[in-house]
Each structure stands twice: as C-alpha cells, then as structure tokens.
C-alpha cells in the first residue's frame, strides 16, 4: 500500500472524464496551448522545420534521420490547413496541451491529490525544453507524448490493471518507435526497472509477449525500409556521434538537465527521483525510479544530446509532488510553491520560446547567464542554435533568387541549386517555390536519397563550398553573391553563392561522393 503521507486520498478509479477535477487539470494545459498559439510565429520557421516540410513532400516508410510517423501527420495537416506557420505548428502546440493534461492524469493515477496534480503540471508547464519542443514542428513534440502515454500505462499495470494493458503499451511503444527510435530507451528502462525490483513478477505473463509482438509489428515497416536502404540511420547515428555531437560527462549532462527543466524544478524532480528509489511510501513504483537511471545511463554512455532524456521528467515531477505534499501541511504553503514555480518559470520562459524581441533576448540571456547547450560541436553566435536557426532562410532564398534571375531563360530551364545541408535545401524548396526557383539538391541526409532530380550539372548554383574545391569539378566557377545574417548560426552565415558551368565529369558520377549522413 502507498503510505497515506504520500496521498490525499485513495486512487480515484472512476473514469477521468466523469471527474469534475478534470476541469482543474485543463487550466494549465489550456494555458500551455494559449502560450504557444500566442507566440506561434516567433522568429520564423526553423531550418529543421524546413527540412521536415521537404520530407513531408516525399512520404516514405523511413528517412535517414527519422522514422515516418510525424512527417505523415505533417503531410495530412498541410493538406487540410495549408502551409501557414499556424498550420505547421498547430500539432506541436496540441501535443503540448495533451502532455500537460497527461502529466496531471499520471499524478492522479499515482495517488496525488489536486495539489500534487497541479504542482506536477506547473513544473511541466514552465520547463524551457518543453516550451521549445512544443513551439516548432518536430518529432520531439510527439515523443514526449508517447513517453508519457507509455508511463501512464505502466503505472496502470503496476496498480493492478488488466493484463491486456500490455498490448496497449506495445501499441504505444510501436507507434512511438515510428515517430522516434529513442523510445527504445524507455522500453529498455521499463524492463530493467521491473527486473531489478519486486515488480519483476509482472514480466511473467503471456500478455507481455503479445504486447511485444504488437510493438514489433508496428516497427516492421520502418525496419524493412532500413534494410532496403542499407541501414542509413545506423550510419547517420555513428557519423553524428563521431563528428557532430559533444559527448558530455555525467556531471555536465546532469547540469544541462537542470537548465532544460528550469533550475527551480530541481527541488521537485530531484525529490521525486529519490522518493521513487528509497521511500517506502512509493515502493510500488520503485521500478520507475530505476527506469530513469537506466535510461540516463544509456543516453550518457551513447553520447546522446541532453534533451533526449527530457520526456521522462513528468514522472519525476509527479513523484516529487506526491512526496513534497506531506511537508507542506498548510494550504498557503502549497499555493506558495505553485505560485513561485509559475512566476520564476515566467521569467525563464524566453529561454525556450521566442517571446522577446531578438536584441532584448540577447541582453536578457547575457544578463541571466543561462544558455542551454546545443549538444553539437558547431560554434554559436549571438543566439543559441535553437533560436539562431529561425533566422536568415528567407534572406538566403532571396539572395539565390537574385543569382537565378540573372541567368538567361535557357540557363534557368536547366539550372539546379546545390546546397551543403538540408536546412539550406529545405529553405530553397519551401520559400523558393513562391519565387519559381527550381528544386534544391543536396548530399545531406535524405536529400541525397532523393537524388539529382534530373539536373545534369551543366549550369548550377552552389551555396557554400569554396572556389578551389569547385574548380576540381567544373570548368567555370564564379562567385556571384554572398549570404550573411547576423543572427543565424555562424556555420550558416558568410556563404558564397557560386555559379558553376561545364562539369568535368557527369553529375551522376559525382553524386555518390557527395553523400553526407550526419
């Protein structure tokens, strides 16, 4: 049994949709959605978003750097609502709404009263990383939701729910894999947590095998795609780990967790982790504490980015809220802690969302001395890479368009545009469409698989690179323009725009050598 000190009442087993308390849980969730809609335009579409848009134009069962589910949803969303920023970012905002709501429901399922539910939701609401993930379109917004749904089902199973819940858990993990393969970390952590605790008895049921079968069946289309394309995602992961990502030490990794989750919430999630691991009042959920440690160990060992771990923190918020409640014996204390978290969270919210004018943000960021790490080796400029990559793409396309319009009509009909990375290529394909620019080609990630798109290389606009390198492959190389932006990440700025002609070898012969999975 759960210690009464850790709950205000017994777990409410009535359906949540019949409980009036759901209306209270909807307040933080609704506030979350409102914030994202209010700041929907922000600084503009990010470079990654432009790549996702390109991927959603090429539906497939897999991509070099991601599974297909989120891109299929983006495609449907664009068909229904068009290509406005609101349309593109609506689903991430909705994911944020349901993530906050599900955090409250998880707290309710684990025995927290209204205070515990609202405290857990408040922590999830103010965490800068969740503000960031739910602001832009990416698989990561859905990833948090899948982790939460899986944890909720695991809690239901631990609480004595029907064994058929294993099938539902398999369904969630399988769909989660088709969104982002890192959900496998959670699956691993859940199994390890059960094996090292008394809850290992839950593993001895035929239903868990049926759930595993459902998960494997849902994963199969992407795995078949990987096999048919020579396992490109494994190559991408290895290259990224070797050449792109920064492997952090455990102390550095944990420090990044504190920044990402909002420093003040450390009091809550730190208490939650300790309580899950040692306090008898939460002993039935001990496996979930070990789950966190197992996932942490795998991600740190693999050299993963700090935000990879963040989908699991709502669980720790919940456990911490349940534990802290017994120390706050007076009502004003409970109101005070929620209020303080929300107020301080308001002050740190600009770290996760573009809520301030850019120059104001730069001053603000320098003043507080907090800047989450990108987890990558590339140098940063005035802005963190998350914000920096929302700048400059329209300007880049306009610069390329100027070069393209300077060509004769015959050259325009055969001209291709080669980009060094998928952000540049995504910008050309999305913003260039309105200007009548040809489609971009690139060797970066899935753009390489999409091929040369019929271009011969006789006339090409090349973004980036350098004249000496291009002269190895083309007879004529002329720098025609240069792209600069003071806010974009330095790696994307000060780029020469070349016009090249007369390839020394056919473009098809060059194509295998431009592949860059990273």
C-alpha positions in Angstrom: 0.0 0.0 0.0 1.0 3.6 -0.6 1.8 5.4 2.6 -1.0 7.9 3.5 1.6 10.6 3.9 2.1 10.5 0.1 -1.5 10.9 -1.0 -4.5 12.9 0.0 -6.9 10.1 -0.7 -7.1 6.7 -2.4 -6.5 6.5 -6.1 -9.7 7.5 -7.8 -10.7 4.6 -10.1 -13.6 6.3 -11.7 -13.1 7.3 -15.4 -11.3 10.6 -15.6 -13.8 12.0 -18.0 -16.5 11.8 -15.3 -14.5 13.6 -12.7 -15.0 17.3 -12.1 -11.3 17.6 -11.2 -10.5 17.2 -14.9 -11.7 20.8 -15.4 -8.9 22.0 -13.0 -6.3 19.9 -14.9 -7.4 21.6 -18.1 -6.4 25.0 -16.8 -2.6 24.5 -17.0 -3.0 22.5 -20.2 -5.1 25.3 -21.7 -2.6 27.9 -20.6 0.2 25.9 -22.3 -1.8 25.8 -25.6 -2.6 29.5 -25.4 1.1 30.5 -24.9 2.1 28.6 -28.0 -0.6 30.0 -30.1 0.2 33.5 -28.9 3.9 33.1 -29.9 3.2 30.9 -32.9 5.2 33.0 -35.4 8.2 33.6 -33.2 11.3 34.4 -35.1 10.2 32.4 -38.1 10.4 28.8 -39.3 13.5 27.0 -38.2 15.9 25.2 -40.5 14.9 21.8 -39.2 11.2 22.6 -39.8 12.0 23.5 -43.4 13.6 20.0 -43.8 10.6 18.3 -42.2 8.4 20.1 -44.7 10.5 18.8 -47.5 10.3 15.3 -46.0 6.5 15.5 -45.8 6.6 16.2 -49.6 8.4 12.8 -50.0 6.3 10.4 -48.0 8.1 7.1 -47.3 8.3 4.4 -44.7 11.5 5.9 -43.4 14.1 8.6 -43.6 17.9 8.7 -42.9 17.5 10.6 -39.7 13.9 9.8 -38.5 11.0 7.4 -38.8 7.9 8.4 -40.8 5.0 9.0 -38.4 5.4 12.7 -37.6 6.0 13.5 -41.3 2.9 11.6 -42.3 0.9 13.7 -39.8 2.6 16.9 -41.1 1.6 16.0 -44.6 -2.1 15.5 -43.6 -2.0 18.7 -41.6 -0.7 20.6 -44.7 -3.3 19.1 -47.0 -6.1 20.1 -44.6 -4.8 23.5 -43.5 -2.2 24.7 -45.9 1.4 26.0 -45.3 0.8 28.8 -42.8 3.0 28.9 -39.7 -0.1 28.3 -37.6 -0.9 25.2 -39.7 2.7 23.9 -39.4 3.0 24.4 -35.7 -0.6 23.6 -34.6 0.2 19.9 -33.9 3.2 20.6 -31.7 1.0 23.0 -29.7 -1.7 20.4 -29.3 1.0 17.9 -28.2 1.9 20.3 -25.5 -1.7 20.6 -24.4 -2.1 16.9 -24.1 1.3 16.4 -22.5 0.4 18.8 -19.6 -3.0 17.1 -19.3 -1.5 13.6 -19.2 1.0 14.7 -16.6 -1.9 15.7 -14.4 -3.6 12.4 -15.1 -0.5 10.5 -14.3 -0.3 12.2 -11.0 -3.9 11.4 -10.3 -3.3 7.7 -11.2 -0.3 7.6 -8.9 -2.3 8.8 -6.0 -1.7 12.6 -5.9 -4.4 14.9 -4.8 -5.4 18.1 -6.6 -2.3 19.9 -5.2 0.1 17.2 -6.5 -1.6 17.2 -9.9 -1.3 20.9 -10.3 2.2 21.1 -9.0 3.4 18.4 -11.5 1.6 20.2 -14.3 3.1 23.5 -13.3 6.6 22.1 -13.4 6.0 20.6 -16.9 4.4 23.9 -18.0 7.5 26.1 -17.1 10.3 23.7 -18.3 12.1 25.6 -21.1 12.8 22.4 -23.0 9.0 21.6 -23.3 8.3 25.2 -24.4 10.9 24.8 -27.1 9.8 21.3 -28.2 6.1 22.4 -28.5 6.9 25.6 -30.3 8.3 24.1 -33.5 7.3 21.2 -35.6 9.5 18.1 -35.0 9.2 14.5 -33.9 10.2 15.6 -30.4 6.9 17.1 -29.5 5.2 13.8 -30.2 8.0 11.9 -28.5 7.2 13.4 -25.1 3.5 12.4 -25.6 4.4 8.8 -26.4 6.7 8.5 -23.4 4.0 9.9 -21.1 1.4 7.6 -22.5 3.7 4.6 -22.0 4.5 5.6 -18.4 0.8 6.1 -17.7 0.0 2.6 -19.0 3.0 1.2 -16.9 1.6 2.8 -13.8 -1.9 1.3 -14.5 -0.2 -2.1 -14.9 1.7 -1.7 -11.6 -1.6 -0.6 -9.9 -3.1 -3.9 -10.8 -4.7 -3.0 -14.1 -5.9 -5.7 -16.6 -3.0 -7.6 -18.2 -4.4 -6.6 -21.6 -2.8 -3.2 -20.9 0.5 -4.8 -22.0 -1.0 -4.8 -25.5 -1.8 -1.1 -25.3 1.7 -0.5 -24.0 3.1 -2.4 -27.0 0.9 -0.3 -29.3 2.2 3.0 -27.8 5.8 1.9 -27.9 5.4 0.7 -31.5 3.9 3.9 -32.7 6.4 5.8 -30.6 9.2 4.0 -32.5 7.7 5.0 -35.8 7.9 8.6 -34.5 11.4 8.5 -33.0 13.6 5.5 -32.3 14.8 6.8 -28.9 11.5 5.5 -27.4 13.5 2.2 -27.3 15.5 3.8 -24.4 12.2 4.0 -22.5 11.3 0.4 -23.3 14.8 -0.7 -22.1 14.4 1.3 -19.0 11.0 -0.1 -18.1 12.2 -3.7 -18.5 15.4 -3.0 -16.4 13.3 -1.3 -13.7 11.0 -4.3 -13.4 13.8 -6.8 -13.4 15.7 -5.2 -10.5 12.6 -4.8 -8.3 9.9 -6.9 -6.8 7.7 -5.9 -9.7 9.6 -8.4 -11.9 6.6 -10.7 -11.4 4.7 -8.5 -13.9 7.0 -9.8 -16.6 5.7 -13.3 -16.2 2.6 -13.1 -18.3 1.8 -14.1 -21.8 0.3 -10.7 -22.4 3.7 -9.0 -22.3 4.7 -11.2 -25.3 1.6 -10.2 -27.1 2.4 -6.5 -26.4 5.9 -7.1 -27.7 4.5 -8.7 -30.8 2.3 -5.7 -31.5 5.2 -3.3 -30.9 7.4 -5.3 -33.3 4.7 -5.4 -35.9 4.3 -1.7 -35.9 8.1 -1.2 -36.1 8.4 -3.6 -39.1 7.7 -1.1 -42.0 10.5 1.2 -40.9 12.8 -1.7 -40.3 12.1 -3.1 -43.8 12.8 0.4 -45.2 16.1 0.4 -43.3 17.1 -3.0 -44.7 16.2 -2.0 -48.2 18.3 1.2 -48.0 21.4 -0.3 -46.2 20.6 0.8 -42.7 21.2 4.5 -43.3 20.0 5.5 -39.8 22.8 3.5 -38.2 25.3 5.2 -40.4 23.8 8.6 -39.6 23.9 7.9 -35.8 27.5 6.7 -36.0 28.6 9.8 -38.0 26.7 12.2 -35.8 28.3 10.7 -32.6 31.8 10.8 -34.2 31.8 14.2 -35.9 28.8 16.3 -34.7 27.7 15.7 -31.1 29.5 16.6 -28.0 29.9 13.7 -25.5 29.2 15.2 -22.1 30.4 13.9 -18.8 27.8 12.8 -16.3 28.1 16.0 -14.2 27.8 18.1 -17.3 24.9 16.1 -18.6 23.0 16.5 -15.3 23.8 20.2 -15.2 22.1 20.5 -18.7 19.1 18.7 -17.3 18.7 21.3 -14.6 18.8 24.1 -17.2 16.4 22.4 -19.6 13.9 21.5 -16.9 14.1 25.0 -15.2 16.5 25.2 -12.2 13.8 25.7 -9.6 12.0 22.5 -10.5 15.1 20.5 -9.4 13.6 20.7 -6.0 10.6 18.7 -7.3 12.1 16.2 -9.7 15.1 15.6 -7.5 12.8 14.8 -4.6 10.8 12.7 -6.9 13.7 10.6 -8.1 15.0 10.0 -4.5 11.4 9.1 -3.3 10.9 6.6 -6.1 14.2 4.9 -5.2 14.2 4.8 -1.4 10.9 5.9 0.2 8.6 3.1 1.3 5.6 5.2 0.5 6.3 4.9 -3.2 7.7 1.4 -3.2 5.2 0.0 -5.7 6.7 2.5 -8.2 10.3 1.7 -7.4 10.8 0.2 -10.9 10.1 3.6 -12.4 13.0 5.2 -10.4 15.3 2.5 -11.7 13.9 3.1 -15.2 15.1 6.7 -15.1 18.6 5.7 -14.0 18.8 3.0 -16.7 17.7 5.5 -19.4 20.1 8.1 -18.1 23.0 5.6 -18.2 22.3 4.5 -21.7 21.9 8.1 -23.1 25.1 9.3 -21.4 27.0 6.2 -22.5 25.8 6.6 -26.1 26.8 10.3 -26.1 23.3 11.5 -26.7 22.1 15.1 -26.5 20.9 16.3 -23.2 17.3 16.8 -24.3 17.0 13.1 -25.2 16.2 12.3 -21.6 13.6 15.1 -21.0 10.5 13.1 -21.9 10.8 11.1 -18.7 10.7 14.1 -16.3 6.9 14.4 -15.9 7.2 11.1 -14.0 9.7 12.7 -11.6 7.6 15.8 -11.3 4.6 13.6 -10.2 6.6 11.6 -7.7 8.2 14.8 -6.3 4.8 16.5 -6.0 3.4 13.4 -4.1 6.4 13.4 -1.7 6.5 17.1 -1.1 2.9 17.3 -0.2 3.4 15.8 3.3 5.9 18.5 4.2 3.6 21.3 3.2 1.0 21.0 5.9 -0.7 24.3 5.4 -2.7 25.4 2.4 -0.8 28.6 1.9 2.4 26.7 1.6 1.1 24.7 -1.3 -0.3 27.7 -3.0 3.0 29.5 -2.5 5.2 26.8 -4.1 3.0 26.5 -7.2 2.9 30.3 -7.4 6.7 30.6 -7.1 7.3 28.0 -9.7 4.9 29.7 -12.2 6.4 33.2 -11.5 10.0 32.1 -11.8 9.0 29.9 -14.8 7.6 33.0 -16.5 11.0 34.7 -16.1 12.8 31.8 -17.7 10.2 31.1 -20.4 12.2 33.2 -23.0 14.9 30.5 -22.8 12.5 28.1 -24.5 10.3 30.3 -26.7 10.9 33.4 -28.8 8.8 35.7 -26.5 11.2 38.7 -26.6 12.4 40.9 -29.5 15.7 39.4 -30.6 18.0 42.1 -29.2 16.1 42.1 -26.0 16.6 38.4 -25.7 20.3 38.7 -26.3 20.6 41.2 -23.5 18.3 39.0 -21.3 20.3 35.9 -22.0 23.6 37.5 -21.2 22.2 39.0 -18.0 21.0 35.7 -16.5 23.9 33.7 -17.8 21.9 30.7 -18.9 22.1 29.2 -22.3 21.2 25.5 -22.9 23.8 23.6 -24.8 23.0 22.5 -28.4 24.9 19.3 -27.8 26.8 19.9 -31.0 30.3 20.9 -31.9 29.4 23.9 -34.1 30.1 27.4 -32.8 27.3 29.5 -31.7 26.8 33.2 -32.3 24.7 35.8 -30.7 21.8 33.4 -30.2 21.6 29.8 -29.1 21.4 27.5 -32.1 17.7 26.7 -31.4 16.8 30.4 -32.0 19.6 31.2 -34.5 18.3 28.6 -36.9 15.0 30.5 -37.2 16.8 33.4 -38.9 18.1 34.1 -42.4 16.4 31.5 -44.5 14.1 33.9 -46.5 17.1 36.2 -47.0 19.2 33.2 -48.3 16.5 32.3 -50.8 16.2 35.9 -51.9 20.0 36.0 -52.5 19.9 32.8 -54.5 16.9 34.1 -56.4 18.9 37.2 -57.5 21.5 35.0 -59.0 19.0 32.8 -60.7 17.1 35.7 -62.2 20.4 37.0 -63.7 20.6 33.9 -65.9 19.2 33.6 -69.4 15.9 31.8 -69.9 17.7 28.8 -71.4 20.0 28.6 -68.4 17.1 28.9 -66.0 15.4 25.9 -67.6 18.4 23.6 -66.9 19.9 25.2 -63.7 19.9 23.3 -60.5 20.6 24.5 -57.0 23.1 22.5 -54.9 23.0 23.1 -51.1 25.5 22.0 -48.5 22.9 20.9 -45.9 19.2 20.1 -45.6 18.4 23.4 -43.9 19.5 25.4 -47.0 17.8 22.9 -49.3 14.6 23.0 -47.2 14.6 26.8 -47.4 15.0 26.7 -51.2 12.2 24.2 -51.6 9.8 25.9 -49.3 10.4 29.6 -49.8 11.7 29.2 -53.4 8.5 27.6 -54.5 6.8 31.0 -54.3 9.5 32.6 -56.4 9.6 29.9 -59.0 13.0 28.6 -58.1 14.0 25.0 -59.1 14.1 22.3 -56.5 17.2 22.0 -54.4 19.5 19.0 -54.4 22.0 18.1 -51.6 24.0 15.3 -50.4 22.8 15.8 -46.8 20.7 13.0 -45.2 17.5 12.2 -47.1 18.2 14.8 -49.8 20.9 12.5 -51.1 18.4 9.7 -51.4 16.1 11.9 -53.4 18.8 12.2 -56.0 19.7 14.7 -58.7 16.1 15.4 -59.8 17.1 15.3 -63.4 19.8 18.0 -63.3 22.8 17.5 -65.5 25.1 19.9 -63.7 25.7 21.9 -66.9 24.6 25.1 -65.0 24.4 25.0 -61.2 24.0 27.5 -58.4 26.1 26.2 -55.5 25.5 27.5 -52.0 28.6 27.4 -49.8 31.8 25.4 -50.6 34.8 27.3 -51.9 36.2 28.1 -55.4 39.2 25.9 -55.2 37.1 22.8 -54.4 34.6 23.5 -57.1 37.3 24.1 -59.7 38.2 20.4 -59.4 34.8 19.5 -60.9 33.7 22.5 -63.1 35.4 24.4 -65.8 33.8 27.7 -64.9 33.3 28.8 -61.3 32.2 32.3 -60.4 31.2 33.8 -57.1 28.0 35.7 -57.8 26.8 36.8 -54.3 27.3 36.3 -50.6 24.8 35.5 -47.9 25.2 36.9 -44.4 22.9 37.2 -41.4 23.9 38.5 -38.0 21.6 36.2 -36.0 21.9 32.8 -37.8 24.3 30.2 -36.6 27.9 31.1 -37.9 28.1 27.9 -39.8 25.3 29.0 -42.0 26.4 32.6 -42.5 29.0 34.3 -44.7 28.3 31.8 -47.5 29.4 32.4 -51.1 26.9 31.8 -53.8 28.6 30.3 -56.8 27.5 29.9 -60.4 29.3 26.9 -62.0 29.2 25.6 -65.5 30.7 22.8 -67.7 31.2 19.8 -65.3 34.5 18.0 -65.9 32.7 14.7 -65.1 29.0 13.9 -65.2 27.0 14.9 -62.2 25.8 11.3 -61.8 29.4 10.3 -61.4 29.9 12.9 -58.7 26.7 12.0 -56.8 27.9 9.0 -54.7 30.7 11.2 -53.3 28.5 14.0 -52.0 26.6 11.7 -49.6 26.7 13.1 -46.1 24.7 11.3 -43.4 25.2 13.3 -40.3 
